[in-house]
Amino acid sequence: MLRPLPENPRQILLIKAHSAGIGDILRSSAAWAVLKQHWPEAELHLLFLNRWPGYPSEQLIADHHLLSSAHFLPLREGRWGPLRGVGPRAWREIFQQLRALSARIRPDLIIDHEPHGMETGIVARWWRRQSLAPTVGVAQVPGRGWLYDYAGPSLRQYARSRALPQPMDYAERDFAALAALGLARHGQGIVLRETAAGRAWREDWERRHPRAGRVIALNIGCGTPGAALKRPSPAVLATALKELHQRLPHHLLLLGAADEAPINAEFVGLLKALVGNVEHIEDLAGKTSLSELTGVLQRADLVLSSDSGPYHMAVAMGRPTLAYFNFANPEHYHQDAHLKILVGPSASTLFTQLCQILEQNHRATKNLS
C-alpha cells in the first residue's frame, strides 16, 4: 500500500553506501542543503553502510552542520557457500544495530539515494516496516522502483531530462531520488563549515604566526593505494611554487595524511634545490584531524590540491581553490565560482593561474575593506 508523503517531515532518514571517501560522502551535502531549504525544521539523519569501516571521514561527516546525526554501519562481505556477498551472519549484525538505532530515530520520511545494489533497499524496507514512514528511491533498473513508495528516474533518464553532460557530476546523483519529491538542485553546491576543532586550530596557529601574511595550502595527496596516477608532478609543483615565492612571498602549509609525509618530503627536497631556503614551509601531514583541517583551509588564501579529500572540503567551504588534475575527470569536477580546474598543467601555466587567483583575491579583499 502506497504511503502518503508527509507535508512537513520532522525526521528524514538518508541511506547511503558505496565509498566512504571524504569527497564521496561530502558530495551528498548539496542534497542535504536542498532538503533543509525546503524543510528547515526537519532533522536529517545519515545512515551509511560502510564496506570500509573506520574511515577518517566518519567523524568529519558526523560533525556536519546540516546533519542531526550520522551512523556508519559496517557492511562486511564474505563468501557463504558458493556465493560472495553480505551473508546471513553479517545481516544479523546489521539488523541488531538497526534495531538499536530505530529506538532513537523515528523517521517520517526515508530516502535511499543508492541506485545500485540491494543492501540499501533492504534496509529501507526494514525501516519502513518499523516506522511506517514512506520510502523514496531510484528506479535505476526495471523493477527496482517497486521497492519504494516513490521512485525517481534512473541516473541516465535524470541526466537526459535535464540536459546534463555525461559522465554526470557525482553530486547530481543524489538528486535522482529527490526528483521523486519534486526537489531540484538549482545549482546548489556542496557545503561544509569550519568546525569547532578547526577554529581552535586556526586561532592557535594565528597566535603562533602573527606575521604569516599570505598563506597557501598545498595538498599533493593521493597516497592511498591505486591513487598515485592522480598525484601531481612534484617537479611541476616545485618549479611553479619557486616562481610564486619569488613574486608573491607566502607561507606554505603542506597537507596530507601521515602516510603522505614522504610525498611532501620529496616535494620539499625539490623546492629546496631550487630556492635554497624553505623556512616558509610547514608540513602538516598527519598532524591534523579532518576536523582541524577545516581550520587550515579557512586560514588559507588559496588551496592548491590534487583530486583528493581536501580539494572537496575546500570547495565545500567556499575557499579559493585551484584543483590540479593529471587527466580529465568531469565526474569529480565541481561548478563553483571559487574553483579553477587545471588538467595536466605545465609549471608556467600553474604559476600564472596561482598568481591570478591570489591577485584577484587581494583586490577583492581591498574592495571589501
N, C-alpha and C positions, 0 to 999 in steps of 0.2 A: 504494500500500500504506500502510495506517494505521500511523504510527509511535507507539510507546508513550510515554506521558509519563514523564519521569524522576521518581523518588521524591523526590530531593533535588537539584534543578538547581543547578549551580555558576555558570553564566554565562547570564544571561537577557537576550536582546536585545529591546528595546521599540521598536517602529516607530511614528512619529507623522508627521503632516503638518499641513495646514491653516494656521492663523495662528501667527506667531512672536511675538505679543504676550506681555508678561510674564505677565499673568493667564491667558492661554490655555494656555501651557505649564505654569505653576505649578499649575494645577488638576489636572494629572496626578499631582502629588505625593501625593495621597490614595491612589491606586492603588499608587504605589511603596511607601508606608508599609505597606500591607496585604501586599504581596509580601514585604517584608523581615520583617514579623512572622511570616509563615508559613514563610519560608525564610531565617532570619537569616544564614546563611553564604553565601547567593547574592550574586553581584555583578550589579548592574543596569547595563546599557549602553543609553543612549538614542541612537537613530538618527532624526534629524529631517530630512525632505525639505522644504526651505525655499524657498518662492517669493519670499521677501524676505530674501536673504542679507545678513549684516552687522548684523542687529538687535542692539541693546544687550543684549537678554535672553540672548543666547548665552553670554556669559561668566558671568552670574549662575547660569544653569542648569548650566553646566559645573562650577561650584563647589558644586553642591548636595550636601549631606552624604549623601543616600541613593543617589547615583549614583556608580558607579566610573568612568564616562566618559560624555561626551556629544559627539555628532558631528552637525554641521549640513551637509547636502549641498545645494547649490543646485539647485533644480528649475526650470530655465528653460523657459518656454513660448514658443512662436512659431508661425509659420504655415509649414507644409510642404505644398506642393501646395494642394489645395482645403480642407485641414483645419487646424484650430488645436489646439494641444496640445503635449505634450512629444514632440519629434520624434526621429528616429534619431541625430542628432548629439548632442543632449542626453543621450540614453540611453547613448551610448558613453562620455561623460564620467562619468556616474553609475556605470556598471559598472566603469570604471577605478578610481574611488575606492572602490567596494565591494570590489574585489579587494585593494586595499591594506589596507583595514580588516579583511578576513577573515583576514589573516595575523596580526592582533593579537587579534582577538576570536573565540573558538571557542564559540559558544553551544550549550547543550544544550536550550534552550527558546527559541522565537521567538514573540513576541506582537505582532500587528498590531492596534493599537487603533482604526484608522480604519474607519468604517462605509461611507464613500463613496469613489468614485474607484478607479482601477485601479493607480495608481503604487505605493502601499504593498504591495498584494497581489503585484505583480510582484516587488518587492524581497524580500518574504517567501519567495516561491517560489524565487528565485535563491539566497538564503542557505540555504534548506532543502537544496537540492541540494549546496551547498558543505560544509555542516556535518553533514548527515544528522540534524539536530535536528527534532523535531515543531513544527508551526506551529499557532498559535491565532489566530482572527479573529472577526469579527462577521458573522452571516448576515443582513445588512441587507435584501437583496433576494433573490428566488428565484435559486438558482444560485451566489450569492457564497460560501456556506458550503463549496462544493466546492473552493475554492481552498486550504482549510486541512485539517489533520488533525482539528482540533476547532474548533467554532464556537459562540459564544454567541448568544443571541437578538437579533433586531433591537431597535433602541432603543425602538420602540413596545411590542413584546412585553415587553421588560425592565421598562419603566415600569409597564405594566399588571399584570404578575405580582407587582410589589412595591407596588402601590397608590401609586405616586409621582405627584405632581401634574404636569400638563403646562402650559407647557413645563418640561422637566426641567432641574434644576441641571446645568450643564456638567460639573462634577466627577464626576457619576454616569456619564457616557458611557463612560469608560474601564473601568467595571466590567461592561459588557455582554460584553466579551471575557473578563474574569476569571471570569464566571459559568460559562464552559466548563471552568474549573479547579476549580469549586466554592468559589470565594473570594467573600465578600460584604463590603460596605463597613462595615456595623455602626457607622455614624455617624462613621467616620474623616474628619477634616478635612484640609485641605491643610496642608503643613508647610514651614517654612523656618527656618534658624538664622542668627544673626549670623555673618558671615564674618570671617576674619582682618583683611581690609581694613576692614570695618565696625567691628570692635573698636578698631583703631588710630585710626580717625577719631573715634570716641566718646571714647576716653581723651584724645586731644589736645584735643578740644573742651571736655571737662570740666576739663582743666588751665587752659584759657584763660577758662573761665566758672565759677569755683569757687562763686559765689553765685547761679547761674542760677535755682535753685528750680524751680518748676513749669514744665514745657516742653510746648508744644503744637506738633505738626507739621501744617501745612495744605498739602494738595495740591489746588490748583484744577484744574490739569491740562487734559486734553482739547485739547491744542494740535495734535494730528495732524489731517491733512485728513479732513473728514467727522465729526469728533468734537465739534464746537462745540455741538451740540444737548445733549450730556451735561454741559456746563460749568455749574457752579453760578452763581447770580446773584451777581456781585461786590457789589452793593448789599446783598443779604440777608446775605452773609458779613460785610461791614463793619459793618452795624448790630448783628448778633449778637455779634461779637467786640469791638465797642466796649463793650457792656454787660458782657461777660465780663471784660474787662480791668479795668473799674471794680470789679467784685465780687470777682474772683479774679485778681489780678495774675499775669502769666505771661510767659515768654519764648516768642516765636512764630517758628518756623522755617518758611519757605516753601519747598516742594519744587518740583521740575519740571525738565524738560529745558531746554537753553539757549534753544530757540525759544519757551519758555513764559514767559521773563522779562518780556515786555511785558504778559502777562496778570497776573502778580504785581504789576507796577508800577501797573497800573490799580487793583488792589485796595488797594495801599498808599496811593495817592493819595486814594481814597475814605475810608479809615480815618483818614488824617491830617487830612482836613477835619472829621472827627467828634471826634477826640481831641486833635489838635494834635501831641503828641509820639509818635513811632513808633520811639523808640530801642530798644524791646523787640523789634523785628522784625529778623530776619536772613534775607535772601533767598539761598537756596542753589541757585537754578535754574541748571543747567549746571555747578555746582561740585562735584558728587559723582558718582561712578560708581554703578551699581546695586548693586555690592558694598558700597561705602561707605555707601549709603543704608540698608543693614541696621543700621548703627550709629546712624544718625539715628533710625530707627524704634525701636530698642532704648532709646534715651535718652528718647524722648517719653513723657510721662504719658498723652497722648491723641493719636490720629491722626484728623484730620478730612479726608476725601478724597472726591473725585468717583469715579465708576466708571472707574477707570484703574489702571495698574500698581501704584502704591504702596498702593492700597486692598487689593489681593490679597496683597501682600507683608506688610502689617501684620497681616492676618487670619492668614496662614500662620505668623507669628511669635508669635501669641497676644497681640498688643498691644491695649489698649483702643481700639476703632475706632468712629467714627461715619461711616457712609457716606451721602453726600448724592446722591440720585438725582433727576433732573428728572422722570422718568416711571417707572412700574412696569416692572421688567425682571427677573422671577423667575429667569431662566436665569443671571443674574450675581450672584445672592444667595449667601451662604454661611450655613450653620447653625452658629453659633459663639457660645458664651456671652459672649465679649468683644466682640461686634459688635452695634451698633444701626443699623438702616437707616431713613432718613427719605426720603420721596418728596415732592418739591416743598414743603419746609417753609417756613413763614413765619419771619421773623427771631426772633420771640418763641419759637416752638417750638424752633428751633435753639438759642437761648440757654438755654432751660430744660433741654434734653437735655444740652448741654455741661456745665452746672452739675451735673446729677445724676450724670453719669459721673465727673467729677472728684472730687466729694464722696464718692461710693461708693468710688472707688479710694483716697482719702485715709483713709477709715475702715478699709478692708481692710488697708492698709499699717500703720496704728497697731495693729490687732489682731495682725498678724504679729509686730510688734516687742514 
